[in-house]
Amino acid sequence: MPSSVYLQSSDYAAFGVPTATADQVAAASTLIDAYLCRPEGLIWAPDANGLPAYMKGLDPTFSFQLPAAIAPGLNVPVNAGPLAAMLEVGDVVILDRATPAVVEACVIASITGTTVQLQQVLFAHASGATVETDMVIKEQRRIPDGRPLTSTSRRPLMRLIAGTGRYGYGRRGDSNRFNLDDFNLIASLQKFGGPPAWELFNVTAAGFDAATGNVWVPAGILLAYYTEVKLRYVAGYQYANLPAQIKGACATLIQAIQASPEMGDMKKYRAGDTEIERFSASQLNPDTRRKLDPFRISAFV
């Protein structure tokens, strides 16, 4: 069952589906996520302080257990073993997700060998505590020429947890406005070889608008704006403030599922020269789509 469930049993009767089952709600919620192109869902979960920490609809890509207990503090080292090679600076890991009293999101500040350094740890975690990766939304965005602004594709943007940026050449259409001399920021970076490095920037110095997803990115260590950034963030709602349109759309889909059991939403069957015709190509009718459209991702931002 998906973690992002858009109708709880206490609301079944209010939305016209008093006989709904958990499986039907799960199927309807999964269909909503697919239509919205948001596999992480719309529901976020809080950390021990009540701040948005991770998306409930996501499953961790990797997980490992702490080999030793860690205490609260800054720049806390953790031995991630061979998984350290699959992580990068700026990634967000979730500690102790199964324990609400101490669950938190931590940012990887540096990686040396098999040791990752967590930028800040707020709570004590015992040996064996679970560390999970890829539980937040991660997006890579180019920064427009001359403007330190970008936008997230998911909204509302509830918390920007971490961000990294790097310098690089602009798009070819911007070449007449970009420094291509032998002595500039890029030339100094290229001296060290390899692709431009991603550096962690201070998200407390960034600004964002929750409704529009617009993010103002601070300048980097070279006092110049980045060419592109990677943002790690949480976007969506808790069930208590989930918009009624989402709950209503979920209820409509449950009704459609209940109305077309077993053989499905079929209009006609023919055995000779076998033919099967459905009443509709989708269980999402136009009214339901209009309810959901404001929550779809904005791909071109």
Buried (B, 14 or more C-beta within 10 A) or exposed (E): EBBBBBBEEEBBEEBEBEEBBEEBBBBBBBBBBEBBEBBBBBBBBBBBEEBBBBBBBBEBEEBBEBEEEBEEEEEBEBBBEEBBEEBEBBBBBBBBBEBEEBBBBBBBBEBEEEEBBBBEBBBEBEEEBBBBBBBBBBBEBEBEEEEBBBBBBBBBBBBBBBBBBBBEBBEEEEEEEBEEEEEBBBEEBEEEEEEBEBBBBEBEEBBBBEEBBBBEBBEBEEEEBBBBBBBBBBBBBBBEEBBEBBBBBBBBBBBBBEEBEEEEBEEEEEEEEEEEEEEEEEBBEEEBEEBBEEBBBEEEB
